[in-house]
Amino acid sequence: MKIKTILHHDRCPSCGKNNIIVDELIGESFCKHCGFVISENTIDAGAEWRSFAGDAINRSRVGDPTSILIHDMGLSTVIGKKNQDVTGRPISSVMKKSFERLRQQDNRIHLNTSMDKNFVQAFSDINNLKIKLSLSDSIVESAAYRYRKVVERGLIKGRSINAMVGACVYLTCRDSEVSRSLNDVAKAINVRKKELTKCYRILLVEFDLTMPPPDPLNAVSRIANIVGFSEKTKRKAIELLEKERESGAFAGKDPNGLAAAVLYIAATIHNEVKSQDQISLAAGVTAVTLRNRMQGLSKPVLKEYLEIKELKITK
C-alpha cells in the first residue's frame, strides 16, 4: 500500500491539525490525528508505471502521452503490427489475416468523421511547418489549439485547410514574437500570400485579437544567418536599431526593410562585402525598399556609415 504524508497549509476541518495522510492505492486522504476522511476516490495525476516482469526496477511506460497534435488526442487504442503471441511465437496464417482485417477496421473507426480526417491533414501540415520553419514545440501546440477552435466555430467551411493552418501558425508566431513572415509561411505551406492574409484577418476578427507590431530586432538574426554575417555585424546592427528606436522612427516602417538597412550599414562598417540585392533577397524586400529605409534613418545611425563612405571616396 502506497501511503505518504503531506503537510498542507489547510488544516483538518475536524480537529484543526495539518498532518494529512494520502493513500494512493484507494485514493483517500485523511487526517493522521483524528482519522477524519477529507477526500476519497481521488484521481492520481502522476505517471503510470507497470512492471510486466514483476521487477520493480525494470518498469515500462503504459502508453504514449496525450498530445493536442493527434486528431484523437492520443486517447485511442491501436492494434500492434507484430504478428506474435504473448510468448513471442509467430501466429498462424489464418490468425494473421484476421488481425489484418481488425487493423483495417480499427483505422476506419478512428477516422469515421469528417472532423477527424480534417484534423489528420491539418496536424500533418503543422508538423511539416515545424520542420521547414524551425518552430518550437510550444509554437506548434499553440497553433494546433487555435486550429481546433477554428474548426469548432465552423470557420473552416468553404476555406482551404492549408491556408487556415498557415494563418494559425503565423498568428501564433506573431503573438509569441517569433520572426516568421507571411512570405515564409506561404512558401513553406505552398499557398498564395493573398489567401493566407485573408485567413489571418478572419482569425483576428473572429477571435477579437490585437497583434503587437513586429519588432525589427527579431528579424536581424534571421536575415544575418541567411546571408552569413558574422556575430560582430549582428551586434552592430542591433546597436544601430536601438539608436533608431530612441529617435522614435520605428512607427510605420517595414520591420524587414528596416532590419535589412541596418544590417547593410553594419556590414559596411565592419568591411563585410555583401550586396544590397543579397540582403534584400534574404529579408524578402526589394533593393529599392532597402535604400529607402536607409535614407529614412536618423543621423546618429548613419554617422559612422557616412564617415566610412567619405573616407573611401577621398582615398
FIRO-712255 format. One record per residue (C-alpha): x, z, y; residue number from 1. Coordinates in Angstrom, 2 decimals, padded with zeros to 5 digits. Each point is the difference from the previous one (the first is absolute). Example, Ala and Ser with C-alpha at 12.3 -4.5 7.8 and 13.67 -1.06 7.14 Angstrom:
! FIRO-712255
{X: 012.30; Z: 007.80; Y: -004.50; pos: 1}
{X: 001.37; Z: -000.66; Y: 003.44; pos: 2}
//
This chain:
! FIRO-712255
{X: 000.00; Z: 000.00; Y: 000.00; pos: 1}
{X: 001.38; Z: -001.06; Y: 003.36; pos: 2}
{X: -000.46; Z: 002.85; Y: 002.48; pos: 3}
{X: 001.74; Z: 000.36; Y: 003.33; pos: 4}
{X: -000.29; Z: 002.35; Y: 002.96; pos: 5}
{X: -000.63; Z: -001.43; Y: 003.44; pos: 6}
{X: 000.12; Z: 002.07; Y: 003.16; pos: 7}
{X: -002.74; Z: -001.36; Y: 002.27; pos: 8}
{X: -000.47; Z: 000.83; Y: 003.65; pos: 9}
{X: -003.72; Z: 000.57; Y: -000.76; pos: 10}
{X: -000.76; Z: 003.30; Y: -001.67; pos: 11}
{X: -002.28; Z: 000.60; Y: -002.95; pos: 12}
{X: -003.63; Z: 000.12; Y: 001.24; pos: 13}
{X: -000.70; Z: 002.97; Y: -002.30; pos: 14}
{X: 002.91; Z: 002.44; Y: 000.40; pos: 15}
{X: 001.97; Z: -001.48; Y: 002.89; pos: 16}
{X: 003.26; Z: -000.43; Y: -001.93; pos: 17}
{X: 001.99; Z: -003.23; Y: 000.22; pos: 18}
{X: 001.40; Z: -000.26; Y: -003.57; pos: 19}
{X: -001.76; Z: -003.03; Y: -001.49; pos: 20}
{X: 000.50; Z: -001.10; Y: -003.63; pos: 21}
{X: -000.54; Z: -003.69; Y: -000.89; pos: 22}
{X: -000.71; Z: -000.94; Y: -003.62; pos: 23}
{X: 000.86; Z: -003.72; Y: -000.19; pos: 24}
{X: -001.31; Z: -000.32; Y: -003.57; pos: 25}
{X: -003.64; Z: 000.83; Y: 000.78; pos: 26}
{X: 000.18; Z: -000.68; Y: 003.76; pos: 27}
{X: -000.86; Z: 003.47; Y: 001.27; pos: 28}
{X: 001.48; Z: 002.07; Y: 002.81; pos: 29}
{X: -000.71; Z: 003.73; Y: 000.12; pos: 30}
{X: 001.24; Z: 003.17; Y: 001.65; pos: 31}
{X: 002.78; Z: 001.83; Y: -001.82; pos: 32}
{X: -001.14; Z: 003.36; Y: 001.34; pos: 33}
{X: -003.75; Z: 000.07; Y: -000.67; pos: 34}
{X: -000.52; Z: -003.06; Y: -002.25; pos: 35}
{X: -002.48; Z: -001.70; Y: 002.35; pos: 36}
{X: -000.26; Z: -003.75; Y: -000.83; pos: 37}
{X: 000.54; Z: -001.91; Y: 003.23; pos: 38}
{X: -000.38; Z: -003.56; Y: -001.35; pos: 39}
{X: -000.55; Z: -001.67; Y: -003.37; pos: 40}
{X: 000.17; Z: -003.49; Y: -001.49; pos: 41}
{X: 002.71; Z: -000.91; Y: 002.50; pos: 42}
{X: 001.48; Z: -003.49; Y: -000.28; pos: 43}
{X: 003.76; Z: -000.04; Y: -000.44; pos: 44}
{X: 001.41; Z: -002.57; Y: 002.47; pos: 45}
{X: 003.55; Z: 000.25; Y: -001.38; pos: 46}
{X: 001.82; Z: -002.39; Y: -002.31; pos: 47}
{X: -001.45; Z: -000.54; Y: -003.46; pos: 48}
{X: 002.51; Z: 000.19; Y: -002.86; pos: 49}
{X: -000.45; Z: -000.42; Y: -003.71; pos: 50}
{X: 002.53; Z: 000.45; Y: -002.78; pos: 51}
{X: -000.87; Z: -002.27; Y: -002.90; pos: 52}
{X: 002.91; Z: 001.24; Y: -002.14; pos: 53}
{X: -000.77; Z: 003.66; Y: 000.53; pos: 54}
{X: 003.20; Z: 000.46; Y: 001.98; pos: 55}
{X: -000.44; Z: 001.71; Y: 003.38; pos: 56}
{X: 003.22; Z: -001.56; Y: 001.32; pos: 57}
{X: -000.74; Z: -003.64; Y: -000.86; pos: 58}
{X: -003.18; Z: -000.57; Y: 002.04; pos: 59}
{X: -001.52; Z: -003.38; Y: 000.88; pos: 60}
{X: -002.40; Z: -000.92; Y: 002.81; pos: 61}
{X: -003.58; Z: -000.56; Y: -001.10; pos: 62}
{X: -000.52; Z: -003.04; Y: 002.22; pos: 63}
{X: 000.86; Z: -001.87; Y: 003.19; pos: 64}
{X: -000.95; Z: 001.58; Y: 003.33; pos: 65}
{X: -003.00; Z: -001.31; Y: 001.88; pos: 66}
{X: 000.73; Z: -002.60; Y: 002.66; pos: 67}
{X: -002.09; Z: -001.54; Y: 002.75; pos: 68}
{X: 001.77; Z: -003.31; Y: -000.72; pos: 69}
{X: -001.79; Z: -000.31; Y: -003.36; pos: 70}
{X: -003.51; Z: -001.42; Y: 000.07; pos: 71}
{X: -001.40; Z: 002.90; Y: -002.09; pos: 72}
{X: 002.40; Z: 002.60; Y: 001.48; pos: 73}
{X: 001.81; Z: 000.14; Y: -003.37; pos: 74}
{X: -002.74; Z: 002.11; Y: -001.58; pos: 75}
{X: -000.97; Z: -002.40; Y: -002.80; pos: 76}
{X: 001.39; Z: -000.02; Y: -003.52; pos: 77}
{X: 002.05; Z: -002.87; Y: -001.39; pos: 78}
{X: 000.42; Z: -001.07; Y: -003.62; pos: 79}
{X: 003.70; Z: -000.24; Y: -000.76; pos: 80}
{X: 001.67; Z: -003.26; Y: -001.02; pos: 81}
{X: 001.94; Z: 001.45; Y: -002.93; pos: 82}
{X: -001.51; Z: -001.01; Y: -003.32; pos: 83}
{X: 001.07; Z: 003.19; Y: -001.76; pos: 84}
{X: -001.72; Z: 003.04; Y: -001.40; pos: 85}
{X: 000.78; Z: 003.62; Y: 000.84; pos: 86}
{X: 002.90; Z: 000.08; Y: -002.47; pos: 87}
{X: 001.63; Z: -003.12; Y: 001.48; pos: 88}
{X: -000.92; Z: -002.33; Y: -002.86; pos: 89}
{X: -001.35; Z: -003.49; Y: 000.86; pos: 90}
{X: -003.73; Z: -000.41; Y: -000.44; pos: 91}
{X: -001.59; Z: -002.67; Y: -002.17; pos: 92}
{X: -000.82; Z: -003.51; Y: 001.26; pos: 93}
{X: -003.73; Z: 000.70; Y: -000.17; pos: 94}
{X: 000.42; Z: 003.08; Y: 002.16; pos: 95}
{X: 002.19; Z: -001.96; Y: 002.44; pos: 96}
{X: -002.79; Z: -002.49; Y: 000.64; pos: 97}
{X: -002.45; Z: 002.85; Y: 000.52; pos: 98}
{X: 002.28; Z: 001.64; Y: 002.56; pos: 99}
{X: 000.53; Z: -003.30; Y: 001.82; pos: 100}
{X: -003.75; Z: -000.35; Y: 000.40; pos: 101}
{X: -000.22; Z: 003.62; Y: 001.16; pos: 102}
{X: 002.74; Z: -000.54; Y: 002.61; pos: 103}
{X: -001.74; Z: -003.12; Y: 001.28; pos: 104}
{X: -003.32; Z: 001.82; Y: 000.27; pos: 105}
{X: 001.73; Z: 002.97; Y: 001.64; pos: 106}
{X: 001.50; Z: -002.26; Y: 002.70; pos: 107}
{X: -003.40; Z: -001.56; Y: 000.66; pos: 108}
{X: -001.60; Z: 003.43; Y: 000.37; pos: 109}
{X: 002.61; Z: 001.02; Y: 002.58; pos: 110}
{X: -000.72; Z: -003.10; Y: 002.11; pos: 111}
{X: -003.76; Z: -000.25; Y: -000.43; pos: 112}
{X: -000.89; Z: 000.01; Y: 003.72; pos: 113}
{X: 000.90; Z: -002.30; Y: 002.86; pos: 114}
{X: 001.41; Z: 002.95; Y: 001.95; pos: 115}
{X: 002.51; Z: 000.76; Y: -002.78; pos: 116}
{X: 001.12; Z: -003.64; Y: -000.07; pos: 117}
{X: 000.30; Z: 000.06; Y: 003.79; pos: 118}
{X: 002.17; Z: 003.12; Y: -000.11; pos: 119}
{X: 002.26; Z: -001.44; Y: -002.71; pos: 120}
{X: 000.78; Z: -003.08; Y: 002.12; pos: 121}
{X: 000.31; Z: 001.96; Y: 003.26; pos: 122}
{X: 002.34; Z: 002.69; Y: -001.37; pos: 123}
{X: 002.13; Z: -002.66; Y: -001.66; pos: 124}
{X: 000.41; Z: -001.63; Y: 003.44; pos: 125}
{X: 000.85; Z: 003.37; Y: 001.56; pos: 126}
{X: 002.73; Z: 000.59; Y: -002.60; pos: 127}
{X: 001.41; Z: -003.47; Y: 000.73; pos: 128}
{X: 000.04; Z: 000.78; Y: 003.72; pos: 129}
{X: 001.78; Z: 003.27; Y: -000.75; pos: 130}
{X: 002.86; Z: -001.96; Y: -001.59; pos: 131}
{X: 000.14; Z: -002.85; Y: 002.52; pos: 132}
{X: -000.22; Z: 002.20; Y: 003.12; pos: 133}
{X: 001.97; Z: 002.97; Y: -001.40; pos: 134}
{X: -002.79; Z: 002.49; Y: 000.63; pos: 135}
{X: -000.01; Z: 003.65; Y: -001.05; pos: 136}
{X: -002.41; Z: 001.52; Y: -002.52; pos: 137}
{X: -001.85; Z: 001.91; Y: 002.71; pos: 138}
{X: -000.69; Z: -003.21; Y: 001.96; pos: 139}
{X: -001.25; Z: -001.79; Y: -003.11; pos: 140}
{X: -002.28; Z: 002.86; Y: -001.07; pos: 141}
{X: -001.44; Z: 000.32; Y: 003.49; pos: 142}
{X: -000.68; Z: -003.76; Y: 000.08; pos: 143}
{X: -001.74; Z: 000.22; Y: -003.39; pos: 144}
{X: -002.15; Z: 002.88; Y: 001.28; pos: 145}
{X: -001.01; Z: -002.06; Y: 003.05; pos: 146}
{X: -000.88; Z: -002.96; Y: -002.22; pos: 147}
{X: -002.25; Z: 002.19; Y: -002.15; pos: 148}
{X: -001.84; Z: 001.04; Y: 003.18; pos: 149}
{X: -000.31; Z: -003.69; Y: 000.96; pos: 150}
{X: -001.66; Z: -000.81; Y: -003.33; pos: 151}
{X: -002.31; Z: 003.04; Y: 000.22; pos: 152}
{X: -001.26; Z: -001.14; Y: 003.41; pos: 153}
{X: -000.55; Z: -003.58; Y: -001.21; pos: 154}
{X: 002.47; Z: -001.53; Y: 002.45; pos: 155}
{X: 001.59; Z: -002.16; Y: -002.69; pos: 156}
{X: -003.11; Z: -002.14; Y: -000.52; pos: 157}
{X: 000.60; Z: -003.57; Y: 001.17; pos: 158}
{X: 003.67; Z: 000.66; Y: 000.77; pos: 159}
{X: 003.25; Z: -000.66; Y: -001.81; pos: 160}
{X: 001.39; Z: 002.83; Y: -002.11; pos: 161}
{X: 003.57; Z: -000.98; Y: 000.91; pos: 162}
{X: -000.73; Z: 000.04; Y: 003.73; pos: 163}
{X: -001.74; Z: 003.37; Y: -000.14; pos: 164}
{X: 002.83; Z: 001.48; Y: -002.11; pos: 165}
{X: 002.54; Z: -001.30; Y: 002.52; pos: 166}
{X: -002.04; Z: 001.47; Y: 002.87; pos: 167}
{X: -000.09; Z: 003.42; Y: -001.72; pos: 168}
{X: 003.76; Z: -000.08; Y: -000.57; pos: 169}
{X: 000.72; Z: -001.08; Y: 003.59; pos: 170}
{X: -002.38; Z: 002.63; Y: 001.37; pos: 171}
{X: 001.74; Z: 002.70; Y: -002.03; pos: 172}
{X: 003.42; Z: -001.19; Y: 001.19; pos: 173}
{X: -001.14; Z: 000.11; Y: 003.63; pos: 174}
{X: -001.53; Z: 003.44; Y: -000.45; pos: 175}
{X: 003.20; Z: 001.31; Y: -001.66; pos: 176}
{X: 002.27; Z: -001.72; Y: 002.57; pos: 177}
{X: 001.67; Z: -002.16; Y: -002.66; pos: 178}
{X: 001.38; Z: -003.20; Y: 001.50; pos: 179}
{X: -001.80; Z: -002.84; Y: -001.80; pos: 180}
{X: -001.44; Z: -002.86; Y: 002.02; pos: 181}
{X: -003.12; Z: -002.05; Y: -000.65; pos: 182}
{X: 002.20; Z: -002.99; Y: -000.81; pos: 183}
{X: 001.90; Z: 002.02; Y: -002.62; pos: 184}
{X: -003.19; Z: 001.15; Y: -001.73; pos: 185}
{X: -001.69; Z: -003.41; Y: 000.21; pos: 186}
{X: 003.04; Z: -001.74; Y: -001.46; pos: 187}
{X: 000.38; Z: 002.57; Y: -002.79; pos: 188}
{X: -003.64; Z: -000.18; Y: -001.12; pos: 189}
{X: -000.35; Z: -003.74; Y: 000.69; pos: 190}
{X: -002.93; Z: -000.01; Y: 002.43; pos: 191}
{X: -000.38; Z: -001.45; Y: 003.47; pos: 192}
{X: 000.90; Z: 002.26; Y: 002.89; pos: 193}
{X: -003.32; Z: -000.79; Y: 001.72; pos: 194}
{X: -002.00; Z: 001.17; Y: -003.02; pos: 195}
{X: 002.13; Z: 003.14; Y: -000.36; pos: 196}
{X: -000.46; Z: 000.84; Y: 003.69; pos: 197}
{X: -003.76; Z: -000.41; Y: -000.30; pos: 198}
{X: -000.18; Z: 002.45; Y: -002.92; pos: 199}
{X: 002.27; Z: 002.44; Y: 001.84; pos: 200}
{X: -002.30; Z: 000.04; Y: 003.03; pos: 201}
{X: -003.03; Z: 000.54; Y: -002.25; pos: 202}
{X: 001.67; Z: 003.10; Y: -001.48; pos: 203}
{X: 000.76; Z: 001.37; Y: 003.46; pos: 204}
{X: -003.63; Z: -000.37; Y: 001.07; pos: 205}
{X: -001.62; Z: 001.21; Y: -003.23; pos: 206}
{X: 002.20; Z: 003.09; Y: -000.37; pos: 207}
{X: 000.14; Z: 000.69; Y: 003.76; pos: 208}
{X: 003.81; Z: 000.10; Y: 000.08; pos: 209}
{X: 002.41; Z: -000.21; Y: 002.90; pos: 210}
{X: 003.47; Z: -001.08; Y: -001.01; pos: 211}
{X: 003.04; Z: 001.15; Y: 001.98; pos: 212}
{X: 001.94; Z: -002.82; Y: 001.68; pos: 213}
{X: 002.94; Z: -001.21; Y: -002.12; pos: 214}
{X: 003.35; Z: 001.51; Y: 000.94; pos: 215}
{X: 002.88; Z: -002.50; Y: 000.50; pos: 216}
{X: 002.40; Z: 002.65; Y: -001.33; pos: 217}
{X: -001.52; Z: -000.42; Y: -003.47; pos: 218}
{X: 000.67; Z: -003.75; Y: 000.09; pos: 219}
{X: 003.68; Z: 000.29; Y: 000.97; pos: 220}
{X: 001.30; Z: 001.03; Y: -003.43; pos: 221}
{X: -002.11; Z: -002.57; Y: -001.82; pos: 222}
{X: 001.16; Z: -002.91; Y: 002.16; pos: 223}
{X: 003.61; Z: 001.20; Y: -000.02; pos: 224}
{X: 000.06; Z: 000.21; Y: -003.79; pos: 225}
{X: -001.37; Z: -003.53; Y: -000.35; pos: 226}
{X: 002.56; Z: -001.47; Y: 002.39; pos: 227}
{X: 002.86; Z: 002.17; Y: -001.30; pos: 228}
{X: 001.00; Z: 002.04; Y: 003.06; pos: 229}
{X: 002.37; Z: 002.94; Y: -000.26; pos: 230}
{X: -001.06; Z: 003.60; Y: 000.41; pos: 231}
{X: 001.58; Z: 000.30; Y: 003.47; pos: 232}
{X: -002.07; Z: -002.94; Y: 001.21; pos: 233}
{X: -003.18; Z: 001.64; Y: -001.30; pos: 234}
{X: 000.84; Z: 003.25; Y: 001.79; pos: 235}
{X: 000.80; Z: -001.86; Y: 003.22; pos: 236}
{X: -003.33; Z: -001.84; Y: -000.19; pos: 237}
{X: -001.87; Z: 003.28; Y: -000.50; pos: 238}
{X: 001.87; Z: 001.48; Y: 002.97; pos: 239}
{X: -001.03; Z: -002.96; Y: 002.17; pos: 240}
{X: -003.61; Z: 000.32; Y: -001.13; pos: 241}
{X: -000.02; Z: 003.68; Y: 000.97; pos: 242}
{X: 001.19; Z: -000.97; Y: 003.48; pos: 243}
{X: -002.73; Z: -002.61; Y: 000.18; pos: 244}
{X: -002.58; Z: 002.58; Y: -001.06; pos: 245}
{X: 001.08; Z: 002.29; Y: 002.84; pos: 246}
{X: -000.55; Z: -002.82; Y: 002.47; pos: 247}
{X: -003.60; Z: -000.38; Y: -001.23; pos: 248}
{X: 000.28; Z: -003.71; Y: -000.84; pos: 249}
{X: -001.33; Z: 000.26; Y: -003.57; pos: 250}
{X: -003.66; Z: -000.55; Y: 000.84; pos: 251}
{X: -001.45; Z: -003.37; Y: -000.93; pos: 252}
{X: 003.18; Z: -001.34; Y: -001.59; pos: 253}
{X: 000.28; Z: -001.43; Y: -003.50; pos: 254}
{X: 001.96; Z: 002.63; Y: -001.99; pos: 255}
{X: 001.73; Z: -002.58; Y: -002.18; pos: 256}
{X: 001.04; Z: -002.08; Y: 003.00; pos: 257}
{X: 001.24; Z: 003.08; Y: 001.84; pos: 258}
{X: 001.98; Z: 001.18; Y: -003.04; pos: 259}
{X: 001.51; Z: -003.46; Y: -000.45; pos: 260}
{X: 001.04; Z: -000.11; Y: 003.68; pos: 261}
{X: 001.83; Z: 003.35; Y: -000.06; pos: 262}
{X: 001.64; Z: -000.90; Y: -003.33; pos: 263}
{X: 001.37; Z: -003.21; Y: 001.51; pos: 264}
{X: 001.34; Z: 001.96; Y: 002.98; pos: 265}
{X: 001.54; Z: 002.67; Y: -002.28; pos: 266}
{X: 001.60; Z: -002.68; Y: -002.16; pos: 267}
{X: 001.52; Z: -001.66; Y: 003.07; pos: 268}
{X: 001.39; Z: 003.35; Y: 001.20; pos: 269}
{X: 001.64; Z: 000.67; Y: -003.40; pos: 270}
{X: 001.15; Z: -003.63; Y: -000.34; pos: 271}
{X: -002.10; Z: -000.81; Y: -003.07; pos: 272}
{X: -000.68; Z: -003.72; Y: 000.10; pos: 273}
{X: -003.65; Z: -000.64; Y: -000.87; pos: 274}
{X: -002.11; Z: -002.72; Y: 001.56; pos: 275}
{X: -003.33; Z: 000.57; Y: 001.68; pos: 276}
{X: -001.67; Z: -002.21; Y: -002.61; pos: 277}
{X: 001.26; Z: 002.21; Y: -002.84; pos: 278}
{X: -001.27; Z: 003.19; Y: 001.64; pos: 279}
{X: -003.33; Z: -001.47; Y: 001.10; pos: 280}
{X: -000.63; Z: -001.41; Y: -003.49; pos: 281}
{X: 000.62; Z: 003.44; Y: -001.58; pos: 282}
{X: -002.32; Z: 001.61; Y: 002.57; pos: 283}
{X: -002.76; Z: -002.56; Y: -000.50; pos: 284}
{X: 000.01; Z: -001.17; Y: 003.62; pos: 285}
{X: 001.29; Z: -003.07; Y: 001.80; pos: 286}
{X: 003.31; Z: -000.26; Y: 001.84; pos: 287}
{X: -001.98; Z: -000.52; Y: 003.23; pos: 288}
{X: -001.72; Z: 003.37; Y: -000.52; pos: 289}
{X: 003.37; Z: 001.64; Y: -000.56; pos: 290}
{X: 001.37; Z: -001.39; Y: 003.27; pos: 291}
{X: -003.15; Z: 000.98; Y: 001.90; pos: 292}
{X: 000.28; Z: 003.57; Y: -001.29; pos: 293}
{X: 003.64; Z: 000.08; Y: 001.10; pos: 294}
{X: -000.94; Z: -001.08; Y: 003.51; pos: 295}
{X: -002.60; Z: 002.77; Y: 000.18; pos: 296}
{X: 002.40; Z: 002.80; Y: -000.96; pos: 297}
{X: 000.98; Z: 002.60; Y: 002.58; pos: 298}
{X: 003.38; Z: 000.02; Y: 001.80; pos: 299}
{X: 001.44; Z: 003.04; Y: -001.87; pos: 300}
{X: -000.50; Z: -001.85; Y: -003.29; pos: 301}
{X: 001.47; Z: -003.28; Y: 001.24; pos: 302}
{X: 002.91; Z: 001.51; Y: 001.95; pos: 303}
{X: 002.63; Z: 000.04; Y: -002.77; pos: 304}
{X: -001.17; Z: -003.35; Y: -001.36; pos: 305}
{X: 000.29; Z: -001.71; Y: 003.39; pos: 306}
{X: 003.47; Z: 001.46; Y: 000.53; pos: 307}
{X: 001.19; Z: -001.50; Y: -003.30; pos: 308}
{X: -001.55; Z: -003.38; Y: 000.86; pos: 309}
{X: 001.74; Z: -000.03; Y: 003.40; pos: 310}
{X: 003.28; Z: 000.95; Y: -001.63; pos: 311}
{X: -000.27; Z: -002.91; Y: -002.42; pos: 312}
{X: -000.80; Z: -002.41; Y: 002.84; pos: 313}
{X: 003.02; Z: 001.11; Y: 002.04; pos: 314}
{X: 002.29; Z: -000.47; Y: -002.98; pos: 315}
//
